[in-house]
Amino acid sequence: MDTTTHRTIRLSLPQRKWLIRGLTQPGGKLPLFDENGKRINLQVVRKCVDAGWAEPWFENQMKPDWLVCKLTDAGRLALEDTNSESV
C-alpha cells in the first residue's frame, strides 16, 4: 500500500493569476501591478510567500514598502498541480 500522501494545492484565482505571470519573466520575477496598472493586493503576495510559492527577491530602495518577489520551484509545482486539476 502506498503511504505517501498528496496534498491538493488550492490557489485562489488572484494567487494563480499573479503567480502565472512569473512563468514568462526572467528569473521568475512577479509583477507589482496587474494588467490594468492596479497594485497587486498585499494579502495575495503575503499568502503566496507564506505558502512558499513566492519569495522576496530584493528590497526596493525607492519604495521600501513594496515587496518585490519571484516565483519559487514550489510555486511552479503549485501551478502545475492546479493545471492538472482543471483538466
DSSP file (Angstrom, degrees, kcal/mol; ACC not computed):
  #  RESIDUE AA STRUCTURE BP1 BP2  ACC     N-H-->O    O-->H-N    N-H-->O    O-->H-N    TCO  KAPPA ALPHA  PHI   PSI    X-CA   Y-CA   Z-CA
    1    1 A M              0   0    0      0, 0.0     2,-0.5     0, 0.0     0, 0.0   0.000 360.0 360.0 360.0 137.6    0.0    0.0    0.0
    2    2 A D        -     0   0    0      1,-0.1     0, 0.0     2,-0.0     0, 0.0  -0.665 360.0-174.8 -79.6 121.0    1.3    3.5   -0.9
    3    3 A T        +     0   0    0     -2,-0.5     2,-0.2     2,-0.1    -1,-0.1   0.434  47.6 110.2 -98.2   0.2    1.7    5.5    2.3
    4    4 A T        -     0   0    0      1,-0.0     2,-0.4     2,-0.0    -2,-0.0  -0.499  58.5-144.8 -74.7 145.6    2.6    8.8    0.6
    5    5 A T        -     0   0    0     -2,-0.2     2,-0.6     2,-0.0    -2,-0.1  -0.874   2.2-148.7-111.2 145.3    0.0   11.5    0.8
    6    6 A H        -     0   0    0     -2,-0.4     2,-0.6     2,-0.0    -2,-0.0  -0.954  10.6-151.7-114.3 116.0   -0.7   14.0   -1.9
    7    7 A R        -     0   0    0     -2,-0.6     2,-0.3     1,-0.0    -2,-0.0  -0.773  16.6-131.4 -89.6 122.8   -1.9   17.4   -0.7
    8    8 A T        -     0   0    0     -2,-0.6     2,-0.5     1,-0.1    70,-0.0  -0.567  18.7-137.3 -73.4 130.4   -4.1   19.1   -3.1
    9    9 A I        -     0   0    0     -2,-0.3     2,-0.7    69,-0.1    -1,-0.1  -0.773  14.5-163.0 -92.4 129.3   -3.0   22.7   -3.6
   10   10 A R        -     0   0    0     -2,-0.5     2,-0.4    72,-0.0    68,-0.0  -0.875   7.4-174.7-117.1  98.7   -5.7   25.2   -3.8
   11   11 A L        -     0   0    0     -2,-0.7     2,-0.1    67,-0.2    -2,-0.0  -0.743  24.0-127.3 -87.6 136.9   -4.7   28.5   -5.3
   12   12 A S     >  -     0   0    0     -2,-0.4     4,-2.9     1,-0.1     5,-0.2  -0.412  30.0-105.7 -72.8 162.6   -7.2   31.3   -5.2
   13   13 A L  H  > S+     0   0    0      1,-0.2     4,-2.8     2,-0.2     5,-0.2   0.922 121.7  48.9 -58.2 -46.0   -7.9   32.9   -8.6
   14   14 A P  H  > S+     0   0    0      0, 0.0     4,-2.0     0, 0.0    -1,-0.2   0.898 112.7  48.7 -62.4 -37.6   -5.9   36.1   -7.6
   15   15 A Q  H  > S+     0   0    0      2,-0.2     4,-3.0     1,-0.2     5,-0.3   0.945 113.4  46.6 -64.2 -47.1   -3.0   34.0   -6.4
   16   16 A R  H  X S+     0   0    0     -4,-2.9     4,-2.6     1,-0.2     5,-0.2   0.921 111.7  50.4 -61.0 -45.7   -3.0   31.9   -9.6
   17   17 A K  H  X S+     0   0    0     -4,-2.8     4,-0.8    -5,-0.2    -1,-0.2   0.882 114.9  44.6 -61.1 -38.5   -3.2   35.0  -11.8
   18   18 A W  H >< S+     0   0    0     -4,-2.0     3,-0.6    -5,-0.2     4,-0.5   0.949 115.6  45.0 -71.9 -48.9   -0.3   36.6  -10.0
   19   19 A L  H >< S+     0   0    0     -4,-3.0     3,-1.6     1,-0.2     4,-0.4   0.878 105.8  60.2 -64.5 -38.6    2.0   33.5   -9.9
   20   20 A I  H >< S+     0   0    0     -4,-2.6     3,-1.2     1,-0.3     4,-0.4   0.799  95.2  63.8 -62.8 -27.6    1.4   32.5  -13.5
   21   21 A R  G X< S+     0   0    0     -4,-0.8     3,-0.7    -3,-0.6    -1,-0.3   0.745  93.4  63.1 -68.9 -21.5    2.8   35.8  -14.7
   22   22 A G  G X  S+     0   0    0     -3,-1.6     3,-0.7    -4,-0.5    -1,-0.3   0.671  85.1  76.1 -74.7 -16.3    6.2   34.8  -13.2
   23   23 A L  G <  S+     0   0    0     -3,-1.2    -1,-0.2    -4,-0.4    -2,-0.2   0.800 101.3  38.1 -64.9 -28.6    6.4   31.9  -15.6
   24   24 A T  G <  S+     0   0    0     -3,-0.7    -1,-0.2    -4,-0.4    -2,-0.2   0.393  99.1  93.2-104.6   2.4    7.4   34.1  -18.5
   25   25 A Q  S X  S-     0   0    0     -3,-0.7     3,-2.4    -4,-0.2     2,-0.1  -0.726  87.1 -94.9-100.3 146.9    9.6   36.6  -16.7
   26   26 A P  G >  S+     0   0    0      0, 0.0     3,-1.4     0, 0.0    -1,-0.1  -0.346 111.8   2.6 -56.4 129.5   13.4   36.5  -16.3
   27   27 A G  G 3  S-     0   0    0      1,-0.2    44,-0.1    -4,-0.1    -4,-0.1   0.524 123.7 -77.7  71.2   4.6   14.2   34.8  -13.0
   28   28 A G  G <  S-     0   0    0     -3,-2.4    43,-2.5     1,-0.2    -1,-0.2   0.721  70.9-176.2  77.5  20.9   10.5   34.3  -12.3
   29   29 A K  B <   -A   70   0A   0     -3,-1.4    41,-0.3    41,-0.2    -1,-0.2  -0.260  15.5-141.9 -56.5 132.3   10.0   37.9  -11.3
   30   30 A L        -     0   0    0     39,-2.8    39,-0.4     1,-0.1   -11,-0.1  -0.776  21.1-109.2 -98.3 142.4    6.5   38.6  -10.1
   31   31 A P        -     0   0    0      0, 0.0    -1,-0.1     0, 0.0    38,-0.1  -0.276   8.7-151.0 -73.3 153.7    4.7   41.8  -11.0
   32   32 A L  S    S+     0   0    0      1,-0.1     8,-2.7     2,-0.1     2,-0.3   0.658  85.5  40.9 -88.2 -21.4    4.0   44.6   -8.6
   33   33 A F  B    S-C   39   0B   0      6,-0.3     6,-0.3     1,-0.0    -1,-0.1  -0.920  80.7-122.4-130.4 151.6    0.9   45.7  -10.7
   34   34 A D    >   -     0   0    0      4,-3.3     3,-1.9    -2,-0.3    -2,-0.1  -0.150  47.9 -83.1 -81.2-176.2   -1.8   43.8  -12.6
   35   35 A E  T 3  S+     0   0    0      1,-0.3    -1,-0.1     2,-0.1    -2,-0.0   0.703 130.3  52.1 -63.6 -20.0   -2.6   44.2  -16.3
   36   36 A N  T 3  S-     0   0    0      2,-0.1    -1,-0.3     3,-0.0     3,-0.1   0.320 121.4-103.2 -98.9   6.4   -4.7   47.3  -15.6
   37   37 A G  S <  S+     0   0    0     -3,-1.9     2,-0.3     1,-0.3    -2,-0.1   0.528  76.6 137.7  85.8   6.3   -1.9   49.1  -13.6
   38   38 A K        -     0   0    0      1,-0.1    -4,-3.3    -5,-0.0    -1,-0.3  -0.694  61.6-105.4 -87.4 137.6   -3.5   48.3  -10.2
   39   39 A R  B     -C   33   0B   0     -2,-0.3    -6,-0.3    -6,-0.3     2,-0.1  -0.328  39.2-104.3 -61.7 138.4   -1.1   47.3   -7.4
   40   40 A I        -     0   0    0     -8,-2.7    -1,-0.1     1,-0.1     2,-0.1  -0.425  45.1 -98.0 -64.0 135.6   -1.3   43.6   -6.6
   41   41 A N    >>  -     0   0    0      1,-0.2     4,-1.8    -2,-0.1     3,-0.6  -0.345  25.7-139.0 -58.0 127.3   -3.1   43.0   -3.3
   42   42 A L  H 3> S+     0   0    0      1,-0.2     4,-3.0     2,-0.2     5,-0.2   0.802 101.8  60.2 -61.8 -30.3   -0.6   42.7   -0.5
   43   43 A Q  H 3> S+     0   0    0      2,-0.2     4,-2.5     1,-0.2    -1,-0.2   0.894 103.9  50.2 -64.8 -38.3   -2.6   39.8    1.1
   44   44 A V  H <> S+     0   0    0     -3,-0.6     4,-2.0     2,-0.2    -2,-0.2   0.940 113.0  46.3 -61.8 -47.4   -2.2   37.8   -2.1
   45   45 A V  H  X S+     0   0    0     -4,-1.8     4,-2.4     1,-0.2    -2,-0.2   0.947 113.9  47.5 -60.8 -50.7    1.6   38.4   -2.1
   46   46 A R  H  X S+     0   0    0     -4,-3.0     4,-3.1     1,-0.2    -1,-0.2   0.897 111.2  50.4 -60.7 -42.7    1.9   37.6    1.7
   47   47 A K  H  X S+     0   0    0     -4,-2.5     4,-1.8     1,-0.2    -1,-0.2   0.888 111.6  48.4 -65.1 -38.0   -0.2   34.4    1.4
   48   48 A C  H  X>S+     0   0    0     -4,-2.0     5,-2.1    -5,-0.2     6,-1.2   0.893 113.5  46.9 -68.3 -39.4    1.9   33.2   -1.6
   49   49 A V  H ><5S+     0   0    0     -4,-2.4     3,-1.1     4,-0.2    -2,-0.2   0.935 111.8  50.7 -65.7 -45.9    5.1   34.0    0.3
   50   50 A D  H 3<5S+     0   0    0     -4,-3.1    -2,-0.2     1,-0.3    -1,-0.2   0.846 110.5  49.7 -60.7 -34.2    3.8   32.2    3.4
   51   51 A A  H 3<5S-     0   0    0     -4,-1.8    -1,-0.3    -5,-0.2    -2,-0.2   0.596 115.7-116.8 -80.2 -11.2    2.9   29.1    1.4
   52   52 A G  T <<5S+     0   0    0     -3,-1.1    23,-0.4    -4,-0.6    22,-0.4   0.572  85.0 116.5  86.9   9.2    6.4   29.1   -0.2
   53   53 A W  S   <S+     0   0    0     -5,-2.1    19,-2.1    -6,-0.2     2,-0.3   0.695  82.6  21.5 -83.1 -20.1    5.1   29.7   -3.8
   54   54 A A  E     -B   71   0A   0     -6,-1.2    -2,-0.3    17,-0.2    17,-0.2  -0.948  69.9-160.7-139.7 158.6    6.9   33.1   -4.0
   55   55 A E  E     -B   70   0A   0     15,-2.2    15,-2.3    -2,-0.3    -6,-0.0  -0.997  33.1 -94.9-142.1 148.4    9.9   34.6   -2.2
   56   56 A P  E     -B   69   0A   0      0, 0.0    13,-0.3     0, 0.0     3,-0.1  -0.359  36.1-172.9 -59.1 138.8   11.2   38.1   -1.6
   57   57 A W  E     -     0   0A   0     11,-3.5     2,-0.3     1,-0.4    12,-0.2   0.855  56.0 -26.3-102.9 -52.8   13.8   38.8   -4.2
   58   58 A F  E     -B   68   0A   0     10,-0.9    10,-0.7     2,-0.0    -1,-0.4  -0.984  64.4 -96.1-158.3 163.4   15.3   42.2   -3.3
   59   59 A E  E     -B   67   0A   0     -2,-0.3     2,-0.8    -3,-0.1     8,-0.1  -0.711  31.0-132.6 -87.6 134.9   14.4   45.3   -1.4
   60   60 A N        -     0   0    0      6,-0.6     6,-0.2    -2,-0.4     3,-0.1  -0.780  14.7-162.7 -86.1 109.5   13.2   48.2   -3.5
   61   61 A Q  S    S+     0   0    0     -2,-0.8    -1,-0.2     1,-0.2    -2,-0.0   0.817  89.3  48.9 -64.3 -31.5   15.3   51.2   -2.2
   62   62 A M  S    S+     0   0    0      1,-0.3    -1,-0.2    -3,-0.1    -2,-0.0   0.839 127.5  23.0 -77.7 -33.3   12.8   53.7   -3.8
   63   63 A K    >   +     0   0    0      3,-0.1     3,-2.3     1,-0.1    -3,-0.3  -0.692  68.0 176.3-133.2  78.3    9.7   52.0   -2.3
   64   64 A P  T 3  S+     0   0    0      0, 0.0    -4,-0.1     0, 0.0    -1,-0.1   0.695  79.2  61.6 -62.3 -18.3   10.8   50.0    0.7
   65   65 A D  T 3  S+     0   0    0     -6,-0.1     2,-0.5     2,-0.1    -6,-0.0   0.542  85.5  93.0 -83.8  -5.7    7.1   49.1    1.5
   66   66 A W  S <  S-     0   0    0     -3,-2.3     2,-0.8    -6,-0.2    -6,-0.6  -0.763  71.4-143.7 -90.0 130.4    6.9   47.3   -1.9
   67   67 A L  E     - B   0  59A   0     -2,-0.5     2,-0.6    -8,-0.1    -8,-0.1  -0.828  10.9-160.3 -97.8 106.0    7.6   43.6   -1.7
   68   68 A V  E     + B   0  58A   0     -2,-0.8   -11,-3.5   -10,-0.7   -10,-0.9  -0.777  23.0 176.7 -88.8 120.5    9.5   42.5   -4.9
   69   69 A C  E     - B   0  56A   0     -2,-0.6   -39,-2.8   -39,-0.4     2,-0.3  -0.757  23.1-150.2-124.8 166.1    9.1   38.7   -5.3
   70   70 A K  E     -AB  29  55A   0    -15,-2.3   -15,-2.2   -41,-0.3   -41,-0.2  -0.954  32.9 -98.0-132.9 156.6   10.0   35.9   -7.6
   71   71 A L  E     - B   0  54A   0    -43,-2.5   -17,-0.2    -2,-0.3     2,-0.2  -0.482  38.3-146.8 -71.1 137.4    8.3   32.6   -8.3
   72   72 A T     >  -     0   0    0    -19,-2.1     4,-2.0    -2,-0.2     5,-0.1  -0.525  28.4-105.8 -98.0 170.2    9.8   29.6   -6.4
   73   73 A D  H  > S+     0   0    0      1,-0.2     4,-2.4     2,-0.2     5,-0.2   0.881 124.7  55.0 -60.7 -37.8   10.0   26.0   -7.6
   74   74 A A  H  > S+     0   0    0    -22,-0.4     4,-2.3     1,-0.2    -1,-0.2   0.866 105.9  52.2 -63.7 -35.4    7.2   25.2   -5.2
   75   75 A G  H  > S+     0   0    0    -23,-0.4     4,-2.1   -22,-0.3    -2,-0.2   0.892 108.0  50.4 -66.3 -40.1    5.1   27.9   -6.9
   76   76 A R  H  X S+     0   0    0     -4,-2.0     4,-2.2     2,-0.2    -2,-0.2   0.923 111.9  48.0 -62.6 -43.6    5.8   26.3  -10.3
   77   77 A L  H  X S+     0   0    0     -4,-2.4     4,-2.9     2,-0.2    -2,-0.2   0.889 108.7  54.0 -63.8 -39.5    4.7   23.0   -8.9
   78   78 A A  H  X S+     0   0    0     -4,-2.3     4,-2.3     1,-0.2    -1,-0.2   0.903 109.4  48.3 -62.1 -40.4    1.6   24.5   -7.4
   79   79 A L  H  X S+     0   0    0     -4,-2.1     4,-1.8     2,-0.2    -1,-0.2   0.898 112.2  48.5 -66.6 -39.9    0.7   25.9  -10.8
   80   80 A E  H  X S+     0   0    0     -4,-2.2     4,-2.0     2,-0.2    -2,-0.2   0.909 111.4  50.9 -64.3 -41.4    1.3   22.6  -12.5
   81   81 A D  H  X S+     0   0    0     -4,-2.9     4,-1.3     1,-0.2    -2,-0.2   0.902 111.2  46.8 -64.0 -42.2   -0.9   20.8   -9.8
   82   82 A T  H  X S+     0   0    0     -4,-2.3     4,-1.3     1,-0.2    -1,-0.2   0.818 109.2  55.9 -72.1 -28.5   -3.8   23.3  -10.3
   83   83 A N  H  < S+     0   0    0     -4,-1.8     4,-0.5     1,-0.2    -2,-0.2   0.900 106.8  49.3 -66.1 -39.7   -3.5   22.8  -14.1
   84   84 A S  H  < S+     0   0    0     -4,-2.0     3,-0.5     1,-0.2    -1,-0.2   0.797 106.4  57.4 -71.5 -25.9   -3.9   19.1  -13.7
   85   85 A E  H  < S+     0   0    0     -4,-1.3    -1,-0.2     1,-0.2    -2,-0.2   0.860 105.3  50.1 -68.3 -34.9   -6.9   19.6  -11.5
   86   86 A S     <        0   0    0     -4,-1.3    -1,-0.2     1,-0.2    -2,-0.2   0.529 360.0 360.0 -85.3  -4.7   -8.7   21.6  -14.2
   87   87 A V              0   0    0     -3,-0.5    -1,-0.2    -4,-0.5    -2,-0.1   0.477 360.0 360.0 -80.5 360.0   -8.2   19.1  -17.0
